[in-house]
Amino acid sequence: MNIFKKGFLAIARKPIRSMISLLMIFCMAVLTTIGISASHTSYHAQLEARNQVGAYFELTIDVENFGERLEELTLQGYDLLVIPEGTNMGFLVPPSNEFYSLNLDDITVLSEIEGLSDFNVEALWFEMRVVDFNRIEGAFPRATDIPTVSLRGIRDLSLLPLVGDESIRLIDGRWIQPDDVNKLVISEEIAELNGLSVGDYMTFETIAYEDTPRLEVMERLGIFEPEIVQIRGEIVGIFESNRSITLTPGVIARSSENTIFTNLHFTEVGIREGDPLYYKAHFHVENIDDFELIRERLISADIDWSRYELIDRNETILELGSTFEQLRGIGQLLLGVTIVSSFLVLSLTFTFMIKSRSHEIGIWLSLGTSKFKIIGQILLENLLLATVSLIICFAIVPLLVNGAETVLNQQIVAEVEDSQMAGVYVVEDIDDIETVQLVITTDTLVIVVASISLLITTATVFGILPIIRLKPREIFARLS
């Protein structure tokens, strides 16, 4: 008789026993599939998030050192205070923007450090009036506001963290690039309100200051009439905001939609040409695993570090990693418990079922059937049951995965809410949290099939060995 036919007949002969085995293998397959899917999905979600957000170092002016340099200027006789006539108010005015700007040569030195993928530079935000322009007034407009926009100069807009975390998203044109001159990227709201599109120009008004910034203070007080100059910029991109853009303290642009991104030189002209004010630089790490090594290389660079502060900006990665590691841990725990418990349950079950077939095994051995053939026959029966169980499992597991998805995403939301309350991680709306989707891939199915087959083979061999090692006489003696 064909070995497969024997297997099917053996399964049909004991329907209750077969159904119990079928149910156990089915549950094992379902839990294994969900466990592998959760581990696989969380791992790749974490990698995708790490690559999207990235990790970088931020270079800023050291506040303590800045204060010390101001004090030194005072001791050298430089008058930091401007007190206009008829007032009792003094204004602290450093000699030039260079005094509290990042040095571009130092930034260049750091950008050449091995292990960095790219770097970015941001100019200090400032306000400019726009000719023939309507701005977003916000919820509480004030008649005393100067109708300005907030200009944000940047070397490469695509590297801005706001772009990386999709707080802003490009909907037309392109981002600001390192070689751009007099280029602009505006918000969708500004474009619609003013009928602007990519390729149009905007004209800004600024003040032609002399060498000393003291005149800027005097102009604000109305002590002298400055020369107004106009600068034109071409719109190369339009973005939409998914979250509000934080404005610089003191900026009166009223709404984050009034933020306009531009290239570095444009802001230099707007503030004081030839005297740039770079307040922040980012150095992006190529391989996140080398983060600490890159830090050591950076702080070993030959620049005046007393002037700067180097800040780690990988906390977002750590927060994402913590959340996804917990998700991955849940999947691995589920997988581990499933495998161990399945092996124990299957081994005990198969041992009991095989023991009930001791008389049959004894007859096979008496007829000269080899032990390997007997093991193969019983293993085939169990694998046939496993095949049916896996087919049923793969047919309905997508429905079960939806329930597992809900549980896992509730875990993520709970973690983020706890972090929000602790002030560690803040989102504008809890609905903005990216949920995880459990995807059952072909690789997952292959791993499940291989795992179930290995477990059943091991459990079958483990269960039959106590009997198959005996001689037929010993088996019948035990039965009697």
Order of alpha helices (4+ residues) and beta strands (2+ residues): alpha-alpha-beta-alpha-beta-beta-alpha-beta-beta-beta-alpha-beta-beta-alpha-beta-alpha-beta-beta-alpha-beta-alpha-beta-alpha-alpha-alpha-alpha-alpha
